[in-house]
Amino acid sequence: MQMPVHIVAAGGFVENTKGEILLVKTRREGHWVFPGGQVEVGENPIDGVIREVKEEVELTLKYPIW
């Protein structure tokens, strides 16, 4: 498998109807961050955010998300 030349990451700003913002706690440092992560090779960054949010918090976002 060929390694990518650049690593692209994407994060999501997810807000519910109460105006609360979704944050996830990192495993290593214990910091609170927006859900997100590395975009896979050939993947659209928006699709990458949707996938990462689903993987991290089992929440399915609707597309388009704005």
mmCIF file of the N, C-alpha and C atoms, coordinates in Angstrom:
data_MODEL
# 
_entry.id   MODEL 
# 
loop_
_atom_site.group_PDB 
_atom_site.id 
_atom_site.type_symbol 
_atom_site.label_atom_id 
_atom_site.label_alt_id 
_atom_site.label_comp_id 
_atom_site.label_asym_id 
_atom_site.label_entity_id 
_atom_site.label_seq_id 
_atom_site.pdbx_PDB_ins_code 
_atom_site.Cartn_x 
_atom_site.Cartn_y 
_atom_site.Cartn_z 
_atom_site.occupancy 
_atom_site.B_iso_or_equiv 
_atom_site.pdbx_formal_charge 
_atom_site.auth_seq_id 
_atom_site.auth_comp_id 
_atom_site.auth_asym_id 
_atom_site.auth_atom_id 
_atom_site.pdbx_PDB_model_num 
ATOM 1   N N  . MET A 1 1  ? 0.845   -1.186 0.000  1.00 0.00 ? 1  MET A N  1 
ATOM 2   C CA . MET A 1 1  ? 0.000   0.000  0.000  1.00 0.00 ? 1  MET A CA 1 
ATOM 3   C C  . MET A 1 1  ? 0.883   1.238  0.000  1.00 0.00 ? 1  MET A C  1 
ATOM 4   N N  . GLN A 1 2  ? 0.546   2.173  -0.861 1.00 0.00 ? 2  GLN A N  1 
ATOM 5   C CA . GLN A 1 2  ? 1.308   3.409  -0.965 1.00 0.00 ? 2  GLN A CA 1 
ATOM 6   C C  . GLN A 1 2  ? 0.861   4.392  0.113  1.00 0.00 ? 2  GLN A C  1 
ATOM 7   N N  . MET A 1 3  ? 1.826   4.990  0.798  1.00 0.00 ? 3  MET A N  1 
ATOM 8   C CA . MET A 1 3  ? 1.521   5.981  1.835  1.00 0.00 ? 3  MET A CA 1 
ATOM 9   C C  . MET A 1 3  ? 1.178   7.318  1.164  1.00 0.00 ? 3  MET A C  1 
ATOM 10  N N  . PRO A 1 4  ? 0.207   8.057  1.708  1.00 0.00 ? 4  PRO A N  1 
ATOM 11  C CA . PRO A 1 4  ? -0.141  9.348  1.126  1.00 0.00 ? 4  PRO A CA 1 
ATOM 12  C C  . PRO A 1 4  ? 0.975   10.352 1.324  1.00 0.00 ? 4  PRO A C  1 
ATOM 13  N N  . VAL A 1 5  ? 1.077   11.302 0.397  1.00 0.00 ? 5  VAL A N  1 
ATOM 14  C CA . VAL A 1 5  ? 2.088   12.355 0.493  1.00 0.00 ? 5  VAL A CA 1 
ATOM 15  C C  . VAL A 1 5  ? 1.701   13.341 1.591  1.00 0.00 ? 5  VAL A C  1 
ATOM 16  N N  . HIS A 1 6  ? 0.432   13.642 1.690  1.00 0.00 ? 6  HIS A N  1 
ATOM 17  C CA . HIS A 1 6  ? -0.079  14.552 2.712  1.00 0.00 ? 6  HIS A CA 1 
ATOM 18  C C  . HIS A 1 6  ? -1.135  13.817 3.528  1.00 0.00 ? 6  HIS A C  1 
ATOM 19  N N  . ILE A 1 7  ? -1.194  14.139 4.791  1.00 0.00 ? 7  ILE A N  1 
ATOM 20  C CA . ILE A 1 7  ? -2.253  13.594 5.633  1.00 0.00 ? 7  ILE A CA 1 
ATOM 21  C C  . ILE A 1 7  ? -3.282  14.693 5.843  1.00 0.00 ? 7  ILE A C  1 
ATOM 22  N N  . VAL A 1 8  ? -4.512  14.389 5.497  1.00 0.00 ? 8  VAL A N  1 
ATOM 23  C CA . VAL A 1 8  ? -5.604  15.352 5.636  1.00 0.00 ? 8  VAL A CA 1 
ATOM 24  C C  . VAL A 1 8  ? -6.475  14.912 6.802  1.00 0.00 ? 8  VAL A C  1 
ATOM 25  N N  . ALA A 1 9  ? -6.763  15.847 7.686  1.00 0.00 ? 9  ALA A N  1 
ATOM 26  C CA . ALA A 1 9  ? -7.638  15.566 8.809  1.00 0.00 ? 9  ALA A CA 1 
ATOM 27  C C  . ALA A 1 9  ? -8.819  16.532 8.754  1.00 0.00 ? 9  ALA A C  1 
ATOM 28  N N  . ALA A 1 10 ? -9.932  16.104 9.297  1.00 0.00 ? 10 ALA A N  1 
ATOM 29  C CA . ALA A 1 10 ? -11.126 16.950 9.317  1.00 0.00 ? 10 ALA A CA 1 
ATOM 30  C C  . ALA A 1 10 ? -11.832 16.766 10.655 1.00 0.00 ? 10 ALA A C  1 
ATOM 31  N N  . GLY A 1 11 ? -12.417 17.852 11.138 1.00 0.00 ? 11 GLY A N  1 
ATOM 32  C CA . GLY A 1 11 ? -13.153 17.806 12.392 1.00 0.00 ? 11 GLY A CA 1 
ATOM 33  C C  . GLY A 1 11 ? -14.528 18.408 12.214 1.00 0.00 ? 11 GLY A C  1 
ATOM 34  N N  . GLY A 1 12 ? -15.437 17.992 13.067 1.00 0.00 ? 12 GLY A N  1 
ATOM 35  C CA . GLY A 1 12 ? -16.815 18.467 12.953 1.00 0.00 ? 12 GLY A CA 1 
ATOM 36  C C  . GLY A 1 12 ? -17.249 19.296 14.141 1.00 0.00 ? 12 GLY A C  1 
ATOM 37  N N  . PHE A 1 13 ? -17.986 20.336 13.859 1.00 0.00 ? 13 PHE A N  1 
ATOM 38  C CA . PHE A 1 13 ? -18.611 21.183 14.873 1.00 0.00 ? 13 PHE A CA 1 
ATOM 39  C C  . PHE A 1 13 ? -20.075 20.790 14.883 1.00 0.00 ? 13 PHE A C  1 
ATOM 40  N N  . VAL A 1 14 ? -20.479 19.980 15.861 1.00 0.00 ? 14 VAL A N  1 
ATOM 41  C CA . VAL A 1 14 ? -21.826 19.434 15.900 1.00 0.00 ? 14 VAL A CA 1 
ATOM 42  C C  . VAL A 1 14 ? -22.598 20.110 17.034 1.00 0.00 ? 14 VAL A C  1 
ATOM 43  N N  . GLU A 1 15 ? -23.718 20.731 16.677 1.00 0.00 ? 15 GLU A N  1 
ATOM 44  C CA . GLU A 1 15 ? -24.539 21.451 17.648 1.00 0.00 ? 15 GLU A CA 1 
ATOM 45  C C  . GLU A 1 15 ? -25.951 20.868 17.638 1.00 0.00 ? 15 GLU A C  1 
ATOM 46  N N  . ASN A 1 16 ? -26.508 20.641 18.822 1.00 0.00 ? 16 ASN A N  1 
ATOM 47  C CA . ASN A 1 16 ? -27.878 20.123 18.881 1.00 0.00 ? 16 ASN A CA 1 
ATOM 48  C C  . ASN A 1 16 ? -28.877 21.283 18.950 1.00 0.00 ? 16 ASN A C  1 
ATOM 49  N N  . THR A 1 17 ? -30.149 20.961 19.044 1.00 0.00 ? 17 THR A N  1 
ATOM 50  C CA . THR A 1 17 ? -31.191 21.994 19.030 1.00 0.00 ? 17 THR A CA 1 
ATOM 51  C C  . THR A 1 17 ? -31.179 22.866 20.280 1.00 0.00 ? 17 THR A C  1 
ATOM 52  N N  . LYS A 1 18 ? -30.494 22.427 21.334 1.00 0.00 ? 18 LYS A N  1 
ATOM 53  C CA . LYS A 1 18 ? -30.368 23.223 22.564 1.00 0.00 ? 18 LYS A CA 1 
ATOM 54  C C  . LYS A 1 18 ? -29.156 24.153 22.525 1.00 0.00 ? 18 LYS A C  1 
ATOM 55  N N  . GLY A 1 19 ? -28.393 24.090 21.441 1.00 0.00 ? 19 GLY A N  1 
ATOM 56  C CA . GLY A 1 19 ? -27.190 24.910 21.323 1.00 0.00 ? 19 GLY A CA 1 
ATOM 57  C C  . GLY A 1 19 ? -25.969 24.296 21.992 1.00 0.00 ? 19 GLY A C  1 
ATOM 58  N N  . GLU A 1 20 ? -26.070 23.027 22.387 1.00 0.00 ? 20 GLU A N  1 
ATOM 59  C CA . GLU A 1 20 ? -24.936 22.348 22.999 1.00 0.00 ? 20 GLU A CA 1 
ATOM 60  C C  . GLU A 1 20 ? -23.987 21.838 21.914 1.00 0.00 ? 20 GLU A C  1 
ATOM 61  N N  . ILE A 1 21 ? -22.688 21.916 22.185 1.00 0.00 ? 21 ILE A N  1 
ATOM 62  C CA . ILE A 1 21 ? -21.659 21.500 21.228 1.00 0.00 ? 21 ILE A CA 1 
ATOM 63  C C  . ILE A 1 21 ? -21.128 20.128 21.634 1.00 0.00 ? 21 ILE A C  1 
ATOM 64  N N  . LEU A 1 22 ? -20.996 19.225 20.659 1.00 0.00 ? 22 LEU A N  1 
ATOM 65  C CA . LEU A 1 22 ? -20.483 17.885 20.907 1.00 0.00 ? 22 LEU A CA 1 
ATOM 66  C C  . LEU A 1 22 ? -18.967 17.909 20.993 1.00 0.00 ? 22 LEU A C  1 
ATOM 67  N N  . LEU A 1 23 ? -18.429 17.399 22.094 1.00 0.00 ? 23 LEU A N  1 
ATOM 68  C CA . LEU A 1 23 ? -16.992 17.222 22.266 1.00 0.00 ? 23 LEU A CA 1 
ATOM 69  C C  . LEU A 1 23 ? -16.734 15.777 22.676 1.00 0.00 ? 23 LEU A C  1 
ATOM 70  N N  . VAL A 1 24 ? -15.564 15.270 22.316 1.00 0.00 ? 24 VAL A N  1 
ATOM 71  C CA . VAL A 1 24 ? -15.151 13.930 22.725 1.00 0.00 ? 24 VAL A CA 1 
ATOM 72  C C  . VAL A 1 24 ? -13.844 14.048 23.501 1.00 0.00 ? 24 VAL A C  1 
ATOM 73  N N  . LYS A 1 25 ? -13.642 13.150 24.448 1.00 0.00 ? 25 LYS A N  1 
ATOM 74  C CA . LYS A 1 25 ? -12.436 13.169 25.273 1.00 0.00 ? 25 LYS A CA 1 
ATOM 75  C C  . LYS A 1 25 ? -11.394 12.251 24.654 1.00 0.00 ? 25 LYS A C  1 
ATOM 76  N N  . THR A 1 26 ? -10.169 12.775 24.458 1.00 0.00 ? 26 THR A N  1 
ATOM 77  C CA . THR A 1 26 ? -9.108  11.964 23.874 1.00 0.00 ? 26 THR A CA 1 
ATOM 78  C C  . THR A 1 26 ? -8.673  10.894 24.864 1.00 0.00 ? 26 THR A C  1 
ATOM 79  N N  . ARG A 1 27 ? -8.249  9.769  24.338 1.00 0.00 ? 27 ARG A N  1 
ATOM 80  C CA . ARG A 1 27 ? -7.853  8.645  25.191 1.00 0.00 ? 27 ARG A CA 1 
ATOM 81  C C  . ARG A 1 27 ? -6.513  8.905  25.877 1.00 0.00 ? 27 ARG A C  1 
ATOM 82  N N  . ARG A 1 28 ? -5.572  9.440  25.143 1.00 0.00 ? 28 ARG A N  1 
ATOM 83  C CA . ARG A 1 28 ? -4.219  9.585  25.676 1.00 0.00 ? 28 ARG A CA 1 
ATOM 84  C C  . ARG A 1 28 ? -4.076  10.747 26.647 1.00 0.00 ? 28 ARG A C  1 
ATOM 85  N N  . GLU A 1 29 ? -4.447  11.945 26.203 1.00 0.00 ? 29 GLU A N  1 
ATOM 86  C CA . GLU A 1 29 ? -4.208  13.137 27.014 1.00 0.00 ? 29 GLU A CA 1 
ATOM 87  C C  . GLU A 1 29 ? -5.399  13.527 27.879 1.00 0.00 ? 29 GLU A C  1 
ATOM 88  N N  . GLY A 1 30 ? -6.583  13.007 27.556 1.00 0.00 ? 30 GLY A N  1 
ATOM 89  C CA . GLY A 1 30 ? -7.765  13.354 28.316 1.00 0.00 ? 30 GLY A CA 1 
ATOM 90  C C  . GLY A 1 30 ? -8.292  14.744 28.022 1.00 0.00 ? 30 GLY A C  1 
ATOM 91  N N  . HIS A 1 31 ? -7.953  15.295 26.843 1.00 0.00 ? 31 HIS A N  1 
ATOM 92  C CA . HIS A 1 31 ? -8.431  16.612 26.434 1.00 0.00 ? 31 HIS A CA 1 
ATOM 93  C C  . HIS A 1 31 ? -9.784  16.482 25.748 1.00 0.00 ? 31 HIS A C  1 
ATOM 94  N N  . TRP A 1 32 ? -10.552 17.558 25.769 1.00 0.00 ? 32 TRP A N  1 
ATOM 95  C CA . TRP A 1 32 ? -11.839 17.593 25.068 1.00 0.00 ? 32 TRP A CA 1 
ATOM 96  C C  . TRP A 1 32 ? -11.629 18.239 23.703 1.00 0.00 ? 32 TRP A C  1 
ATOM 97  N N  . VAL A 1 33 ? -12.081 17.571 22.628 1.00 0.00 ? 33 VAL A N  1 
ATOM 98  C CA . VAL A 1 33 ? -11.869 18.041 21.253 1.00 0.00 ? 33 VAL A CA 1 
ATOM 99  C C  . VAL A 1 33 ? -13.137 17.819 20.430 1.00 0.00 ? 33 VAL A C  1 
ATOM 100 N N  . PHE A 1 34 ? -13.208 18.485 19.270 1.00 0.00 ? 34 PHE A N  1 
ATOM 101 C CA . PHE A 1 34 ? -14.276 18.218 18.314 1.00 0.00 ? 34 PHE A CA 1 
ATOM 102 C C  . PHE A 1 34 ? -14.052 16.826 17.730 1.00 0.00 ? 34 PHE A C  1 
ATOM 103 N N  . PRO A 1 35 ? -15.106 16.090 17.412 1.00 0.00 ? 35 PRO A N  1 
ATOM 104 C CA . PRO A 1 35 ? -14.912 14.785 16.776 1.00 0.00 ? 35 PRO A CA 1 
ATOM 105 C C  . PRO A 1 35 ? -14.312 14.953 15.387 1.00 0.00 ? 35 PRO A C  1 
ATOM 106 N N  . GLY A 1 36 ? -13.468 14.035 15.008 1.00 0.00 ? 36 GLY A N  1 
ATOM 107 C CA . GLY A 1 36 ? -12.840 14.098 13.695 1.00 0.00 ? 36 GLY A CA 1 
ATOM 108 C C  . GLY A 1 36 ? -11.640 13.181 13.630 1.00 0.00 ? 36 GLY A C  1 
ATOM 109 N N  . GLY A 1 37 ? -10.908 13.266 12.540 1.00 0.00 ? 37 GLY A N  1 
ATOM 110 C CA . GLY A 1 37 ? -9.727  12.434 12.381 1.00 0.00 ? 37 GLY A CA 1 
ATOM 111 C C  . GLY A 1 37 ? -9.236  12.457 10.952 1.00 0.00 ? 37 GLY A C  1 
ATOM 112 N N  . GLN A 1 38 ? -8.411  11.490 10.628 1.00 0.00 ? 38 GLN A N  1 
ATOM 113 C CA . GLN A 1 38 ? -7.769  11.433 9.327  1.00 0.00 ? 38 GLN A CA 1 
ATOM 114 C C  . GLN A 1 38 ? -8.761  11.060 8.232  1.00 0.00 ? 38 GLN A C  1 
ATOM 115 N N  . VAL A 1 39 ? -8.711  11.810 7.138  1.00 0.00 ? 39 VAL A N  1 
ATOM 116 C CA . VAL A 1 39 ? -9.515  11.516 5.951  1.00 0.00 ? 39 VAL A CA 1 
ATOM 117 C C  . VAL A 1 39 ? -8.795  10.421 5.170  1.00 0.00 ? 39 VAL A C  1 
ATOM 118 N N  . GLU A 1 40 ? -9.529  9.409  4.750  1.00 0.00 ? 40 GLU A N  1 
ATOM 119 C CA . GLU A 1 40 ? -8.934  8.307  4.004  1.00 0.00 ? 40 GLU A CA 1 
ATOM 120 C C  . GLU A 1 40 ? -8.578  8.742  2.587  1.00 0.00 ? 40 GLU A C  1 
ATOM 121 N N  . VAL A 1 41 ? -7.615  8.062  1.990  1.00 0.00 ? 41 VAL A N  1 
ATOM 122 C CA . VAL A 1 41 ? -7.178  8.376  0.631  1.00 0.00 ? 41 VAL A CA 1 
ATOM 123 C C  . VAL A 1 41 ? -8.368  8.276  -0.315 1.00 0.00 ? 41 VAL A C  1 
ATOM 124 N N  . GLY A 1 42 ? -8.618  9.332  -1.098 1.00 0.00 ? 42 GLY A N  1 
ATOM 125 C CA . GLY A 1 42 ? -9.715  9.364  -2.056 1.00 0.00 ? 42 GLY A CA 1 
ATOM 126 C C  . GLY A 1 42 ? -11.054 9.743  -1.456 1.00 0.00 ? 42 GLY A C  1 
ATOM 127 N N  . GLU A 1 43 ? -11.096 9.999  -0.150 1.00 0.00 ? 43 GLU A N  1 
ATOM 128 C CA . GLU A 1 43 ? -12.349 10.329 0.521  1.00 0.00 ? 43 GLU A CA 1 
ATOM 129 C C  . GLU A 1 43 ? -12.566 11.834 0.545  1.00 0.00 ? 43 GLU A C  1 
ATOM 130 N N  . ASN A 1 44 ? -13.793 12.257 0.323  1.00 0.00 ? 44 ASN A N  1 
ATOM 131 C CA . ASN A 1 44 ? -14.177 13.656 0.436  1.00 0.00 ? 44 ASN A CA 1 
ATOM 132 C C  . ASN A 1 44 ? -14.067 14.058 1.913  1.00 0.00 ? 44 ASN A C  1 
ATOM 133 N N  . PRO A 1 45 ? -13.492 15.241 2.246  1.00 0.00 ? 45 PRO A N  1 
ATOM 134 C CA . PRO A 1 45 ? -13.363 15.650 3.650  1.00 0.00 ? 45 PRO A CA 1 
ATOM 135 C C  . PRO A 1 45 ? -14.689 15.678 4.416  1.00 0.00 ? 45 PRO A C  1 
ATOM 136 N N  . ILE A 1 46 ? -15.772 16.075 3.768  1.00 0.00 ? 46 ILE A N  1 
ATOM 137 C CA . ILE A 1 46 ? -17.074 16.087 4.443  1.00 0.00 ? 46 ILE A CA 1 
ATOM 138 C C  . ILE A 1 46 ? -17.505 14.660 4.767  1.00 0.00 ? 46 ILE A C  1 
ATOM 139 N N  . ASP A 1 47 ? -17.314 13.755 3.820  1.00 0.00 ? 47 ASP A N  1 
ATOM 140 C CA . ASP A 1 47 ? -17.627 12.351 4.086  1.00 0.00 ? 47 ASP A CA 1 
ATOM 141 C C  . ASP A 1 47 ? -16.736 11.807 5.201  1.00 0.00 ? 47 ASP A C  1 
ATOM 142 N N  . GLY A 1 48 ? -15.495 12.281 5.266  1.00 0.00 ? 48 GLY A N  1 
ATOM 143 C CA . GLY A 1 48 ? -14.585 11.869 6.335  1.00 0.00 ? 48 GLY A CA 1 
ATOM 144 C C  . GLY A 1 48 ? -15.083 12.303 7.705  1.00 0.00 ? 48 GLY A C  1 
ATOM 145 N N  . VAL A 1 49 ? -15.596 13.528 7.804  1.00 0.00 ? 49 VAL A N  1 
ATOM 146 C CA . VAL A 1 49 ? -16.148 14.006 9.074  1.00 0.00 ? 49 VAL A CA 1 
ATOM 147 C C  . VAL A 1 49 ? -17.366 13.181 9.467  1.00 0.00 ? 49 VAL A C  1 
ATOM 148 N N  . ILE A 1 50 ? -18.248 12.942 8.518  1.00 0.00 ? 50 ILE A N  1 
ATOM 149 C CA . ILE A 1 50 ? -19.450 12.145 8.793  1.00 0.00 ? 50 ILE A CA 1 
ATOM 150 C C  . ILE A 1 50 ? -19.058 10.755 9.293  1.00 0.00 ? 50 ILE A C  1 
ATOM 151 N N  . ARG A 1 51 ? -18.071 10.134 8.646  1.00 0.00 ? 51 ARG A N  1 
ATOM 152 C CA . ARG A 1 51 ? -17.612 8.798  9.043  1.00 0.00 ? 51 ARG A CA 1 
ATOM 153 C C  . ARG A 1 51 ? -16.977 8.836  10.433 1.00 0.00 ? 51 ARG A C  1 
ATOM 154 N N  . GLU A 1 52 ? -16.118 9.821  10.680 1.00 0.00 ? 52 GLU A N  1 
ATOM 155 C CA . GLU A 1 52 ? -15.446 9.919  11.974 1.00 0.00 ? 52 GLU A CA 1 
ATOM 156 C C  . GLU A 1 52 ? -16.437 10.133 13.119 1.00 0.00 ? 52 GLU A C  1 
ATOM 157 N N  . VAL A 1 53 ? -17.440 10.990 12.921 1.00 0.00 ? 53 VAL A N  1 
ATOM 158 C CA . VAL A 1 53 ? -18.446 11.215 13.961 1.00 0.00 ? 53 VAL A CA 1 
ATOM 159 C C  . VAL A 1 53 ? -19.198 9.914  14.231 1.00 0.00 ? 53 VAL A C  1 
ATOM 160 N N  . LYS A 1 54 ? -19.535 9.183  13.182 1.00 0.00 ? 54 LYS A N  1 
ATOM 161 C CA . LYS A 1 54 ? -20.228 7.895  13.332 1.00 0.00 ? 54 LYS A CA 1 
ATOM 162 C C  . LYS A 1 54 ? -19.355 6.901  14.107 1.00 0.00 ? 54 LYS A C  1 
ATOM 163 N N  . GLU A 1 55 ? -18.061 6.841  13.777 1.00 0.00 ? 55 GLU A N  1 
ATOM 164 C CA . GLU A 1 55 ? -17.149 5.914  14.444 1.00 0.00 ? 55 GLU A CA 1 
ATOM 165 C C  . GLU A 1 55 ? -16.936 6.282  15.909 1.00 0.00 ? 55 GLU A C  1 
ATOM 166 N N  . GLU A 1 56 ? -16.809 7.570  16.194 1.00 0.00 ? 56 GLU A N  1 
ATOM 167 C CA . GLU A 1 56 ? -16.447 8.007  17.539 1.00 0.00 ? 56 GLU A CA 1 
ATOM 168 C C  . GLU A 1 56 ? -17.623 8.040  18.508 1.00 0.00 ? 56 GLU A C  1 
ATOM 169 N N  . VAL A 1 57 ? -18.791 8.469  18.050 1.00 0.00 ? 57 VAL A N  1 
ATOM 170 C CA . VAL A 1 57 ? -19.918 8.648  18.980 1.00 0.00 ? 57 VAL A CA 1 
ATOM 171 C C  . VAL A 1 57 ? -21.210 7.987  18.513 1.00 0.00 ? 57 VAL A C  1 
ATOM 172 N N  . GLU A 1 58 ? -21.133 7.184  17.453 1.00 0.00 ? 58 GLU A N  1 
ATOM 173 C CA . GLU A 1 58 ? -22.299 6.475  16.919 1.00 0.00 ? 58 GLU A CA 1 
ATOM 174 C C  . GLU A 1 58 ? -23.468 7.409  16.618 1.00 0.00 ? 58 GLU A C  1 
ATOM 175 N N  . LEU A 1 59 ? -23.147 8.570  16.074 1.00 0.00 ? 59 LEU A N  1 
ATOM 176 C CA . LEU A 1 59 ? -24.141 9.554  15.680 1.00 0.00 ? 59 LEU A CA 1 
ATOM 177 C C  . LEU A 1 59 ? -24.100 9.696  14.170 1.00 0.00 ? 59 LEU A C  1 
ATOM 178 N N  . THR A 1 60 ? -25.244 9.543  13.507 1.00 0.00 ? 60 THR A N  1 
ATOM 179 C CA . THR A 1 60 ? -25.307 9.659  12.056 1.00 0.00 ? 60 THR A CA 1 
ATOM 180 C C  . THR A 1 60 ? -25.708 11.071 11.676 1.00 0.00 ? 60 THR A C  1 
ATOM 181 N N  . LEU A 1 61 ? -24.836 11.767 10.974 1.00 0.00 ? 61 LEU A N  1 
ATOM 182 C CA . LEU A 1 61 ? -25.120 13.113 10.506 1.00 0.00 ? 61 LEU A CA 1 
ATOM 183 C C  . LEU A 1 61 ? -25.816 13.053 9.164  1.00 0.00 ? 61 LEU A C  1 
ATOM 184 N N  . LYS A 1 62 ? -26.662 14.031 8.902  1.00 0.00 ? 62 LYS A N  1 
ATOM 185 C CA . LYS A 1 62 ? -27.350 14.119 7.615  1.00 0.00 ? 62 LYS A CA 1 
ATOM 186 C C  . LYS A 1 62 ? -26.466 14.908 6.647  1.00 0.00 ? 62 LYS A C  1 
ATOM 187 N N  . TYR A 1 63 ? -26.564 14.592 5.374  1.00 0.00 ? 63 TYR A N  1 
ATOM 188 C CA . TYR A 1 63 ? -25.764 15.250 4.335  1.00 0.00 ? 63 TYR A CA 1 
ATOM 189 C C  . TYR A 1 63 ? -26.697 16.018 3.428  1.00 0.00 ? 63 TYR A C  1 
ATOM 190 N N  . PRO A 1 64 ? -26.485 17.269 3.088  1.00 0.00 ? 64 PRO A N  1 
ATOM 191 C CA . PRO A 1 64 ? -25.415 18.134 3.606  1.00 0.00 ? 64 PRO A CA 1 
ATOM 192 C C  . PRO A 1 64 ? -25.660 18.506 5.068  1.00 0.00 ? 64 PRO A C  1 
ATOM 193 N N  . ILE A 1 65 ? -24.590 18.896 5.714  1.00 0.00 ? 65 ILE A N  1 
ATOM 194 C CA . ILE A 1 65 ? -24.650 19.090 7.161  1.00 0.00 ? 65 ILE A CA 1 
ATOM 195 C C  . ILE A 1 65 ? -24.702 20.553 7.575  1.00 0.00 ? 65 ILE A C  1 
ATOM 196 N N  . TRP A 1 66 ? -24.912 21.465 6.655  1.00 0.00 ? 66 TRP A N  1 
ATOM 197 C CA . TRP A 1 66 ? -25.010 22.878 7.045  1.00 0.00 ? 66 TRP A CA 1 
ATOM 198 C C  . TRP A 1 66 ? -26.330 23.454 6.647  1.00 0.00 ? 66 TRP A C  1 
# 
